[in-house]
């Protein structure tokens, strides 16, 4: 496979993108790449000040960039609804939705709505956001939803009996569960989009092992000195840059070789240029994904009404 880079991104003039968690790490690198190719980008950030700083940075690098900042706290369904309502009222199209933001391996906390923070932010917040923006996504020809998962998904399982970590909690187990949920959501969304005949597609991506603020934030919040020592040393040996880590989601968003339902990651799992992981399809457990969809709908109150098709008509 040819080594795909940001130079292979097509002209995106006229396209509108939302990037959650856009002020740092993978999100900021995604904004940089999209801006350099002409897209209009909404930097969806929890901290408006940091969002403005990111906007100014990218604007200094790409003077012609089309950027705007909007506040979005994925740990608050109220904030998600306000963001979506404002976007729908001010934009006529949505070509690319990057469900990129996340928190990793933090001590147990709860969102504004009482959800375990990692599940609430990484999965439920993005589930609600996607559902609320779905009408505009469906109106935009060949739009794409990119759901970011992680290698940690392989150590996670959806524990419906302890979904919010109230009876027992492992910060890495909860992170793995949230990233497993992201994978299942991305695949299940594609199944329903395809069955409805929509031109919108859903694609899953993971960055491999990329050096971002997630690692240091996780260790700092957990007072994990040993973990910080591990990151500092492991990073030097194996981590790739955030710019490299963002290539899989950029490939998922812009490549002509993407048709929906793929998982894109680094060619060597932890690092490398983007490659479609055909084996990952085996990770799609349809009954678990369907149940997670129902639970997520009930918890968030967001119903993907446009995709309500008979279950027997849905194809994998």
C-alpha angles and dihedrals in degrees: 000000000000114000100257117209138168087275087073094059109113126232107290100187110145092021120119122211136183118206117189116209088022100156099077147008118005092355094056092047089050090053091049092053096045092046092052089058098049105262123146105236133197110206103213107199137163092220111053093196093055088045090056091048090053091048092052091048094052091042089055090053096040107028092184093052118134105220140155134174125225127178116244126168107187089194089068123062088197090059092045091053093047092050093048093046092051093047093049090049094051106035133060098199143024116198102168130027113187109197089196110136122100151145124232135214098332128159113273112287134154132234123236087270096050098259122138102267100239096046090040095051103032099041117007095044092051092042090056093043093051093048094049092049094042097099091060093041089055091049091053111081115242094355119168137215114206115198117195117218130166143226084255088074088082091066094045133087132182105253102194091180092057102020095146096043093242099136096039133357137200114176092212092042090052091048091050090049092052092050091046086052090052091053093048092046092052093050095042091049090054091050091054095042091052093048091051091053093241122157088218113101135196122220131181124215139177129195100219110221105336125169108242139138091274093083097049093042091052094050094042095051090048096045086233104162093169090051091051090050089052093050093048092053100033091049092060092053106037114007121106124208123273087247090060092041092058094054095087093058092044089051089048090051101045113018120111088217092070118093103163135283098051129131113219121195140146115302092241095042097241097041144359140076119324121281134170109249103217093181093061091076086079088068091067107103103187099198092048091045092050092049091047089052091053093047092047091050091052095045096047099033089226114131119193089219094170090062098050100126128150109280092228090061094056115104125203 
